[in-house]
């Protein structure tokens, strides 16, 4: 919510017409009710693969990093919680076709691993 209230952050005020201005009491409480950062509680969390791009103009790289750090501190289980920062990408992941396919394969491998469907090495 802190970031959403800051009009100096690029693209923030443009979203207010869609979501509401969180600097107004009318919208603040509602937005707080579904804010991912503000609703982390000590409990078990599912396996998560959080991806981000260093050059994302919409979601600054520190936002997902802070979220993952808070989740790691709050969670009460050992489910995988991976944070993958792409040092070349922006908001929509890799623009290069092969890098995009590599990223997609990484995501599929994560899901298959979490579901226990990856083949054993050497099998």
Steps between C-alpha positions, in 0.01 A plus 500: 500500500792731566600491133144545378461814715814663360416724202870544416530137387456477121166364376346498850257790463385369161368190678298699750216556252465121472563395862427815695738737674628327815570841652122527537345321799230367269748287307781443750326242721362309203837487324672402825264201526653337191853643506745207470764672715261593775324166531794275576437304817684214672357190334592232248532632145486299179805453280574830328721604211517879500653655189602859436688709249767746598387747234127481571361856488170393659615290796837607637730206571502565874123446532500124427829468691338652810192280458709183479707604802186556705350171386818313593493657844131430562446154352468206734584224252783400267321519165728628223510877478726608214574851385638530146616843391562538128779755470414578136119504498225752554133461590410238242799273556753435227441653159741262328317190371755250630532669838120499525495126428774446758297692759185301416693172531629613841145571616372164370790320669411670829138388474595146402749481787246625755249243372764227525486428127863559403689189395782386725848577370633203306155342471 
